[in-house]
Amino acid sequence: SAVISQKPSRDICQRGTSLTIQCQVDSQVTMMFWYRQQPGQSLTLIATANQGSEATYESGFVIDKFPISRPNLTFSTLTVSNMSPEDSSIYLCSVDSPPDRDNYYGYTFGSGTRLTVV
Amino acid sequence: AQKITQTQPGMFVQEKEAVTLDCTYDTSDPSYGLFWYKQPSSGEMIFLIYQGSYDQQNATEGRYSLNFQKARKSANLVISASQLGDSAMYFCAMRPFYGGATNKLIFGTGTLLAVQP
């Protein structure tokens, strides 16, 4: 299965500032997914990032708040812009691992970025 | 609408005993995949097991097995011989293979499992 390196692992940010989260995959993948997990909640998909095209955002998420870059097939960034305390969450990137012979390892996730906005 | 329901917010189990975490799903898609993930307090998401909707046999991965009952739309996770390291949040998720929402994982609300010595 794919291995994802996500940075930073955690950060504490001032309100009104922006944070860019990076995900690097050890293999080429068509789609990368960005999720938000608010405290005590489940994961919610923010957007799907395809290389060479605009990201597709889910209802409730907009590009101005969560701009995404996907410059190549192994890398993507998510920026959380003009942050407020309500943006305090874990942000995770994910890719779908292709089947390996008879095994399917499912979606692989980065280790997550634990963001606190003060 | 596609939805995953996990009705157990929290569960306790004694070490070395088996535990079943419930998951029901709702979809009109004929083809879909079901997943279970483990999230320790560190926050990472660890893939445990996968079941395809057309798979005839229930999936197994070591101590994990998935009790798939298609007619009931349930996909319960069974952990045998629980270990202290199994204490974590467990998420059930579904991916439809048709329609506009392909590739999108839909998550349940999770079950927090605590394994007691």
Interface residues (C-beta under 8 A of the other chain):
Chain A: S1 M31 F33 Q37 Q41 S42 L43 T44 L45 T48 I90 L92 S94 D96 Y104 Y105 G106 Y107 T108 F109 S111 G112 R114
Chain B: G33 F35 Y37 S42 G43 E44 M45 F47 Y50 F91 R95 N103 K104 L105 F107 G108 T109 G110
